[in-house]
Amino acid sequence: MPTGHAGDNLPSSHANDLGHSPSASHEPPNSGSHSDGGSSVSHSDGSGTGGHEAPSTGSHRDGPAGSHSEGPGGKGPDGADSPTDPHDWEKPRDESGPFERGGGTEQQIRDQMHSSKVKPDDLDKVLANLADHPAGQEIADTIASGKFKGTQNFDQVVSSLSQADKMSGGVEQLRLANRLYESGVRDISFEIKGDVDIKPGVRTGGATDLDVMARDAGGNVHGYQFKEIQNPKKVVKKIFDNMKQLDESGADFKTFVVDTKGTLADHLALRTQQRLTDVYGNTNVQFIIRVEDGVLTIPPSGTFMPEGTL
């Protein structure tokens, strides 16, 4: 990887020259994006199958600055990690296991989705896919709970789970939504695209694509985009290529979450954190980079989850 600044070998040569970057559209078919009705959430650079690999260890290890340290949020009054602690962004060590078909949970899912926009055939595929997915029970329980029924574009996320090789997007969206909900946030929505009013006087730009959006108690908007990028050497470029999805959103806090290969040491050598720190300085887009042995948070003191919601 060249040793220049954030814009090295990137389109238009400067990381802040977003007006001349390539289109921020999602990856083409078979690139790991899930879609429903023409919209999509991309999670792969096309070199993998589109699904997440086996869970990482999630251990807290010493690494480069901005990796797993006592970061933003710190400890809550009871000594536990606060909802904003970046440690919570680790991939689960243990998945829930596949969804067990034919029981009460399946009937609850069918009841919840009965009057939804999810097509019956798609729902059957969703249930079959969850029965083969290592986190299937977790996601099935979330759908069955009904906590997101009627939430903007929730049906679209459920429909996306009907594509077995492109499930990682929906899984991550629902996991984040659960964390937001458990921290006290109730104003949650999915798949926010361009030309939408997200708060008084703020309308999203045409290239906007937020996988998850939430508003905190103060009315601040938090927007999230997920990507899975198999090749760690492509992380910065792929982020740059898709920056407009967040940068034009008008959200108060914008967080790009990337799952990729390699270790903290590998990414130190690739200067991933240094280069993305430069990008953050030009765009205010924050980054969660989840690697095989930890998490990079850029900036280390960023606001990655809504505060003041409990």
C-alpha angles and dihedrals in degrees: 000000000000116000101229129107132292093286097051112128090355125122115283089008096255126085092214095051091096093150090070100039120115120275112293093221118133124266118282122261117301090027095109099268123134121217142185124180093354100309123104146185114216121214107165143053090224097256094098137047094266094250125105119259123239113305116277120239090255090210120157106242134171111261144139119328109283093033122105106332132124092290136166116339094025115186127342125228091275093051094255125124111277119236089258096055110122089219086078089067093071116115111255115271092213124032121217092243129240121319114264110232128219101031137105094284092060091052090049090052091050090049092049093048096041096101096028131108091254109114115235092239091050091050090054089053091047091054092047092049093048088053088061099039123096089226095038097117092050093053093042090054090051093053092043092051092070091216091130098038108133092014112141111276094349089130089057091056092050090050090053089063089068089080106077097199094048103046099112093085096056092042092055093044092054093044091055092044089054091052091049091048093048091050090057102266114137102165097084130147138171138221100015110185135183128306097029128131107238098173136352109303095002122103125175121248122245096261094050118130117167114178090197131012129186137176121215128215091274093054094254115148120228117196128191135192124187127206134173111209114183098194112063090202089064098050098100095042094047090049091049091049090055100035095112090066087073104018094062095043098092090224116151092225119029121190127186112199116198129184112200145153129262134058132273088261091053092052091047088058090047090050089230095152095044093050094046090048087061090049091050090052090056099041110018088231109143125215138217108188112188113198133173097277106024150337132280114211117197114222097019090217095046126135103244099162131034115269131209094034102119 
